[in-house]
Amino acid sequence: MSLRERDGAAGAPWDRPLHGTLTRHVVESDLLAGNPLGDPAHRPLWVYLPPGVERDHPRPLPSVYVIQGYTGQIDMWANRTAFEPTFLERLDHLFATGDCPDAVVVMVDAWTSFGGSQFLDSSSTGPYMTYLCEEVVGFVDELYPTVAHRDHRGLTGKSSGGYGAMVVPMLRPDVFGALASHCGDALFEVCYADFRVAARKLRDTFDGSYEVFFEKLAAADHVDLETYAAPLEAYGYAAAYSPDPAAPGKALLPFELSTGRVVEDVWAQWLDWDPVRLAPTHADALRSMKRIYLDAGNRDEYFLDLGATAFAHEVEKAGATCTLELFDGTHAGLTYRYPGAIRELVLALAP
């Protein structure tokens, strides 16, 4: 008996060859150069084309931009969960089966040393919203067969990516004309209000100091999320919502480190960025959307099903229409929800 090498991919359940084409670009950003955290200005950017679609495709197509949750890095799209296809394989299946009209799908990386950017421009992290809206969109429209117009361009994501998918189209309706949000951060007093855990972790493990926290994080060869997640998320969100105007790369915290007590004036800055509170002042942008699709698990650990419901109510008060689906699930294991939302956007954005 002998072991013989075979040609081609191993196939399911290991490696399902794509029917379409995934191009892994590396781009250099002028906007991110010299950012306050010293994070790389070169970024991976992945673009998927359905089967039969090439860059010289004769008919312009709609485009959907997919953004990630907190701590997300673009290569995580290839991660596999036991017994399930990866996101890339699910995306490919959506188009290969003919269940969705052709579209260009773009995967964007907005990671920072704090774990993420919330897809906002911030003096603490860098101009990540402008990077997405100006540089990335311009790059894709130049190289790929897209309809270069907001009425044919959508944005979708989960968690912090879902937050970006709600907020960026409200702030930049000239760029995005449809949105889909999976359990995006919303109704901040419900999803963010508990700073007690971060304060305790800092006290018990990091000498009550973020300087010590980030020193240990940088030196760690294993990041135990039970220990690191709460302080990291609190600081990362603060970097987006309440950057310190006197210290680029630093953030004003919405809680006292020693007690977890809310610092009201900083917390008020956070609330200004809440999608639920942004919606009434961006009613025109919401009414201009060709599709607003929201979903969340009804057992979401961060109560983002309540946030999605509150945002949906504000969308409707603004005179816009949306779809809200609450399904049996938590905040995790939602990769299977992505293709349906992408299809919803493509159908609405098709020329």
C-alpha positions in Angstrom: 0.0 0.0 0.0 1.3 3.5 -0.8 0.1 7.1 -0.5 -0.3 8.9 -3.8 -0.5 12.6 -4.5 -3.6 13.9 -6.3 -4.0 17.0 -8.4 -6.5 19.7 -7.6 -8.2 20.9 -4.4 -9.1 18.4 -1.6 -12.8 19.4 -1.9 -15.4 19.5 0.9 -15.1 19.6 3.8 -11.6 21.1 3.5 -11.3 23.2 0.4 -14.1 24.0 -1.9 -12.7 25.7 -5.1 -14.5 28.9 -5.9 -16.6 29.1 -9.1 -16.0 32.8 -9.2 -12.8 34.8 -8.8 -11.4 36.3 -5.6 -8.6 38.8 -6.1 -6.5 39.7 -3.0 -5.2 43.2 -3.5 -2.7 45.1 -1.3 -3.3 48.8 -1.5 -1.4 51.8 -0.2 -3.5 54.6 1.4 -2.4 58.2 1.3 -5.1 58.9 3.9 -3.9 56.3 6.4 -0.2 57.3 6.1 1.1 58.8 9.3 -2.0 57.8 11.3 -1.8 58.4 15.1 -1.3 54.8 16.0 1.4 54.1 13.4 -0.7 51.3 11.9 0.1 50.2 8.4 -1.0 52.5 5.5 -0.9 49.4 3.2 -4.0 47.3 3.5 -5.4 44.1 2.1 -8.5 44.6 0.0 -10.3 41.6 -1.5 -12.7 41.7 -4.4 -15.0 38.9 -5.5 -16.4 38.5 -9.0 -19.1 35.9 -9.7 -18.6 33.1 -12.2 -18.3 34.4 -15.8 -17.7 38.0 -14.7 -14.3 39.4 -15.7 -12.9 42.9 -15.2 -13.9 43.8 -18.7 -17.5 42.6 -18.2 -19.6 44.4 -20.8 -22.4 45.3 -18.4 -21.8 47.5 -15.3 -22.8 45.8 -12.1 -23.9 46.9 -8.6 -21.3 46.6 -5.8 -21.7 45.6 -2.2 -19.0 46.4 0.4 -18.6 44.0 3.4 -17.1 45.3 6.6 -16.1 43.4 9.7 -16.8 43.3 13.4 -14.5 44.5 16.2 -11.0 43.0 16.0 -11.8 41.8 12.5 -9.0 41.3 10.0 -9.8 40.6 6.4 -8.2 37.1 6.4 -10.8 36.0 8.9 -13.2 35.7 6.0 -11.5 32.4 5.2 -11.9 31.0 8.7 -13.8 27.7 8.9 -16.3 26.7 11.6 -16.7 22.9 12.0 -19.1 21.4 9.5 -19.8 24.7 7.8 -18.6 26.5 4.7 -16.5 29.6 5.1 -18.0 33.0 4.3 -16.1 33.0 1.0 -17.6 29.7 0.1 -21.1 30.8 1.1 -20.7 34.0 -1.0 -19.5 32.0 -4.0 -22.4 29.5 -3.6 -24.9 32.4 -3.6 -23.8 33.5 -7.1 -22.8 30.2 -8.5 -26.4 28.8 -8.0 -27.9 31.7 -9.8 -29.8 32.7 -6.6 -28.5 36.3 -6.9 -27.9 38.6 -9.9 -24.2 39.3 -10.6 -22.5 41.9 -8.5 -19.0 43.0 -7.4 -18.4 42.2 -3.7 -15.7 44.1 -1.9 -14.1 43.1 1.5 -12.5 46.0 3.3 -10.0 45.9 6.2 -10.2 48.7 8.7 -8.4 47.1 11.6 -6.4 49.2 14.1 -4.0 48.6 17.0 -7.0 49.2 19.2 -8.9 46.4 17.5 -11.0 48.4 15.1 -12.1 51.9 13.9 -15.9 51.7 13.9 -15.4 52.9 10.3 -15.3 56.5 11.5 -12.8 59.3 11.0 -11.1 59.9 14.4 -8.1 61.9 15.6 -7.3 58.8 17.7 -7.1 56.2 15.0 -7.2 57.8 11.6 -9.7 58.7 8.8 -11.2 55.2 8.2 -14.6 56.4 6.9 -13.0 58.6 4.3 -10.6 55.8 3.5 -13.6 53.6 2.7 -15.7 56.1 1.0 -13.0 57.9 -1.1 -10.0 55.7 -1.6 -11.4 52.2 -1.6 -14.6 53.0 -3.6 -12.6 55.0 -6.1 -10.1 52.2 -6.5 -12.7 49.6 -7.0 -14.8 51.7 -9.5 -11.6 52.3 -11.5 -10.6 48.6 -11.8 -13.9 46.7 -11.8 -17.1 46.8 -13.9 -19.2 48.6 -11.3 -22.0 51.2 -11.8 -20.1 54.1 -10.2 -23.1 55.7 -8.5 -24.5 55.5 -5.0 -27.8 54.1 -6.2 -26.0 51.0 -7.2 -23.6 50.7 -4.2 -24.4 49.1 -0.8 -22.7 48.5 2.6 -23.2 45.6 5.0 -21.5 44.2 8.1 -22.0 42.5 11.5 -21.6 43.9 15.0 -19.1 46.9 14.7 -19.4 46.3 10.9 -23.1 46.5 11.3 -22.6 49.8 13.1 -20.6 51.1 10.2 -23.2 49.8 7.8 -25.8 51.9 9.6 -23.8 55.1 10.2 -21.6 55.5 7.1 -24.6 55.6 4.7 -26.3 58.1 6.9 -23.2 60.3 6.9 -22.2 59.6 3.3 -25.4 59.0 1.3 -23.5 60.3 -1.7 -21.5 57.1 -1.6 -23.8 54.3 -0.4 -27.5 53.9 -1.4 -28.4 50.8 0.6 -27.4 49.1 3.8 -27.7 45.8 5.7 -26.8 45.5 9.3 -26.4 42.3 11.3 -26.7 43.1 15.0 -25.0 46.4 14.6 -24.0 48.4 17.7 -27.0 50.6 18.5 -29.0 52.0 21.4 -25.7 52.6 23.3 -27.2 52.8 26.8 -28.3 49.2 26.4 -25.4 47.6 24.5 -22.5 49.6 26.0 -23.6 50.8 29.5 -21.8 48.2 31.6 -18.3 49.5 32.1 -17.9 47.7 35.4 -16.2 44.7 33.9 -13.6 46.8 32.2 -12.9 48.7 35.4 -12.5 45.4 37.4 -10.2 43.8 34.8 -8.0 46.9 34.7 -7.8 47.0 38.5 -7.2 43.3 39.1 -4.9 42.5 36.2 -3.4 45.7 34.9 -2.8 47.9 37.9 -5.8 50.1 37.0 -3.8 51.5 34.1 -4.3 51.4 30.4 -0.6 52.0 29.9 0.1 48.7 31.6 -2.8 47.1 29.7 -1.4 48.0 26.3 2.1 47.0 27.3 0.9 43.6 28.3 -1.3 43.2 25.2 1.7 44.0 23.0 3.9 41.5 24.8 1.3 38.7 25.0 1.9 35.6 23.0 -1.6 34.5 23.8 -4.5 36.9 24.1 -7.1 35.5 26.6 -10.3 37.4 25.6 -11.8 36.8 29.0 -9.0 39.0 30.4 -8.4 41.5 27.6 -11.8 41.9 25.7 -13.7 44.3 28.0 -10.9 46.9 28.5 -9.9 46.7 24.9 -13.4 47.2 23.6 -14.0 50.1 25.9 -10.9 51.9 24.8 -11.3 51.0 21.1 -14.8 52.4 21.1 -13.7 55.5 23.0 -11.0 56.1 20.4 -13.8 56.3 17.8 -16.5 58.1 19.7 -14.5 60.3 22.1 -10.9 60.8 20.9 -8.8 63.1 23.1 -8.5 66.4 21.0 -5.3 67.3 22.9 -3.5 63.9 22.3 -3.7 62.2 18.9 -3.9 58.4 19.4 -5.5 58.7 22.8 -9.1 58.6 23.9 -11.3 60.1 26.6 -12.9 57.4 28.6 -16.6 57.4 29.5 -16.0 55.9 32.9 -13.8 56.3 35.9 -11.1 53.6 35.9 -11.3 53.0 39.7 -15.1 52.7 40.0 -16.6 52.2 36.5 -18.8 55.2 37.2 -20.0 57.0 34.0 -18.3 60.3 33.1 -21.4 62.1 31.9 -19.8 64.6 29.5 -17.8 61.9 27.7 -20.7 59.5 27.6 -22.7 62.3 25.9 -20.1 62.3 23.1 -20.7 58.6 22.7 -24.4 59.0 22.5 -24.0 61.5 19.7 -22.6 58.6 17.6 -25.5 56.2 18.4 -27.3 55.2 15.2 -30.6 55.5 17.0 -29.9 59.1 17.8 -28.3 59.9 14.5 -31.3 58.7 12.5 -33.7 61.6 13.3 -31.1 64.2 12.1 -30.3 62.1 8.9 -33.9 61.4 7.8 -33.2 62.6 4.2 -30.3 60.1 3.9 -32.4 57.3 5.3 -35.3 58.0 2.9 -32.9 58.0 0.0 -31.8 54.4 0.7 -33.0 51.9 -1.8 -32.9 49.1 0.8 -32.5 49.0 4.6 -32.2 45.5 6.0 -31.7 44.7 9.7 -31.4 41.5 11.6 -30.3 40.2 15.0 -30.5 37.1 17.2 -33.2 37.3 19.8 -30.7 36.1 22.4 -27.9 38.5 21.5 -25.6 38.8 24.5 -25.2 42.6 23.9 -28.9 43.1 23.5 -28.4 44.3 19.9 -31.7 42.8 19.0 -33.1 45.7 21.0 -30.8 48.1 19.3 -31.9 46.9 15.9 -35.5 47.3 16.9 -34.9 50.8 18.2 -33.1 51.8 15.0 -35.9 50.3 12.9 -38.4 52.4 14.8 -36.4 55.6 14.1 -36.0 54.7 10.4 -39.8 54.4 10.2 -40.3 57.7 12.1 -38.0 59.3 9.5 -40.4 58.2 6.7 -38.1 55.5 5.4 -38.8 51.8 5.0 -36.8 48.9 6.4 -37.0 45.2 7.1 -36.2 43.9 10.5 -35.8 40.2 11.2 -35.2 38.8 14.7 -34.2 35.2 14.5 -33.4 32.5 17.1 -29.7 33.1 17.8 -27.0 34.9 19.7 -24.3 37.3 18.7 -22.1 34.4 17.4 -22.2 32.0 14.5 -24.0 34.4 12.1 -22.0 33.8 8.9 -24.9 32.0 7.4 -26.9 35.2 7.6 -24.6 37.2 5.3 -25.6 35.8 1.9 -29.3 36.6 2.3 -28.5 40.2 3.2 -26.1 40.6 0.3 -28.8 39.2 -2.0 -31.3 41.8 -0.6 -28.9 44.6 -1.4 -28.0 43.3 -4.9 -31.7 43.0 -5.9 -32.3 46.6 -4.7 -29.2 48.0 -6.3 -29.3 46.2 -9.7 -29.5 48.7 -12.7 
